[in-house]
Amino acid sequence: MDLYTAIHRRRDVRAEFTGAPVPDDTLHRVLDAAHAAPSVGYSQPWDFVLVRDAGLRRRFHEHVRTERDTFAAALSGEAAARFARIKIDGVLESTLSIVVTYDPSRGGPAVLGRHAIADAGLYSVCLAIQNLWLAATAEGLGVGWVSFYREPFLADLLDIPTGIRPVAWLCVGPVTHLEEVPDLARHGWRQKRPLAEALHTDRWAGGR
């Protein structure tokens, strides 16, 4: 699969996991691609926690369900009806989860290129996540980013040291297929924004 195909085929997977394991050699290639991401000051501030334990995944899933209910309670009318149809995670359906973390002390105390933009290290971690996601897609795997959780809960669940931030819980595994249309578009939550609306030349169109 070429790069452009992987970019456009990539989906945030929820319901399509088969429950089959990820072969070790495939997982190594995917993680190696993630670890090859660029990083501010070559700090490489990411770590990857491989979560296979069913008990840990069940505890996390229960927490996710609680946070889902919290969000749902803030909705009403058609928005509530739409959200009720949307599956938000594949924590139990996939056999592997990868938690990607950010260590702001990595490469310090003076991280080259981060003095003016404190979040540059966090951006670096997101680049590693994108590399992982595209590599997994090229390997025929699905990835689902779970965002319905509280960081302190996840840090405590996985014994993540103080000062290291969990950035993403990614469900990873073989899938039956990848949907042609993203889930949120299929369920009417949001539609794709045309590229033309995102383009500006020299200055922001319309000014301040």
N, C-alpha and C positions, 0 to 999 in steps of 0.2 A: 504494500500500500504506500503510495507516495504521500508527501507531506500535505499537499493541499487536500487530498482525499481524506486523510486522517482528520484534518482540521474540520472539515464540513461533515464528516460522519460521526464525530465525537458527540456523545449524548450523556446527560446526567441520568444514570440508570437507577431505576427503583424496582420495577416489577419483573424484569426480564432475566434475573440471575437464575442459573440452573442448579446451583448448590454444589457443583463440581469443584474440586480443588484447582488451584493455579499451579502448573508444573514448576518445579524449582528453577529450571534453566530459564523459563519465560519470566518468572518473577525477578531473577537476577538481572536480566536485560532491561526490564522496566525500571528497576531501582537504579541501575547504572545510568540509564538515560536521565532520570531525575537528578542524580548526583552530578551530572555533567552540566547542569544549568549554570548560567552566569550569576555572579553574586557581587554585591558592593564590596570593594576592597579585597576581593577574593576571600571573603570571610567564611563562605560555605556554612551559613548559620543554621542549617536544617539538620534534623535527625528524623529517623523513620521507625516508629514502633509498630511491629507486626503483631496484630491481635487475632489470634485463632481460637483462644479459649472461649467455649460456648457460654460459660458462666459470666465472664466479663461482658460479652456481647449482649447477653440477656439483660444484665443490669443497665448497660448503656441504653438499650432499646426502651426499657421502662422509663428511664429519664427522658428520652426523646419523646415518648408518648405524652408525658406530663407537660413538656414544653409545647407540644403540638396543641394540646388542649388549652393552654394559656393563650396561644396566638388565636385559636379558633374563637375563644370567648370575646375577643375584641372585634370580631366581624359580625355583620348582620346582613340580612337580605340576600341578594344574589351573590355577593362576595362570599358569604358563609356557605351557600349552597355549592358554589364552585370549589371552594377549598375542601369541602367534605368529600369530594370525588378524587382528590389528589393524594396519591401515595407519596410520602415524604422521605422514605428511607428503605434500604435493602439490608439492614444490619443483620437480620436473622436469615435472610435468603442467601446471602453470599457467605462463603466459608472463611473469607479473609477480609480483615479491615486493616488499613494502614493509617496510622495517626502521624501527621507531619507536624513537627514542632519548630519553634524559633528560639534560638539562644542569642540574645542581644550582646552577650559578653564575648562571643566567638570572634576572634580576630582583633580583640581590643587590647589595651584601652582606647587607642586611637584607630578607629576603622576608617581607612582611606575612602573618602567620598561620602561619608555619612554625617559629617559635621554640620551641614546645613539642612539636610533632609533626614530627620530622625527615623522615618519609616522606610528608608531605603533597604534596610535589612529585611523587613517584613515583605517588601516587594520581591526581594531575592527568593524568599521561601515560596512565594506564589509562582515564580518562574519555575522552580523545581516541581511544584505541583502540576503546572501545565505540561512540562516535559513528561512527567509520569503519565498523565492522562492521555497525551497523544501517543506515547509509546504503547500503552495498554490497548488503545484503539487499534493501532497498527498490528498488534498481536492477536486481535480478535476478542479482546476482553472488554468488559464493561466496567465503568467507574461511576460511583455515586457519591457526591459530596454531601454529607449530612451537616446541616447548620443549626438544627434545633437542639442546642445544648448550652449549658453554662460552662465556661472555661474552668472555674474552680472545681466543679464536679468531675470533669474529665481528668484534670490534673491529679486529683485525689484518687480516682479510680485506677489510674495507671502508674501511680507513684512517680509522677513527673516532678523533678526537683523545682524548688522555689526559684523563680526568676526565668524559667523556661516556659514559653507560652505555647499551648496547643493551638495550631492554626486550622487544621482540617482533619476530620474523620472521614476517610475515604473507604467505601465498600468496593471491593475489587473481586472480579471473578468471571468465569465463562458465562455467556448469555445465550439465550435462544435466538435473539436478534437485537439489532439496534433500531429504534423507531426512526422513521423518516422525518417526522416532525417532533420537535421538543415537547415534553410532557405539558409544560405550562401553556404553550401555544395550543396544543390539542384540546386542553381542558378550558380554554378561553380565559385564562388568567391574564396573560399578556401576549401581544403579538410582536413579531420581529420588527425592529425599527429599521427603516431604509438607510443604507449607508450614506446617501446624499444628505440626510438630516444631521449626520454626525460630522460632516466636513466643514471646515472653516479655513479661510486663507488669510494669512498674515495676522489678522485680529479676529476676535470672536464676532461672528455675524450679529448685528443688532446692537453691539456695544453694551454698555452697562445701563 
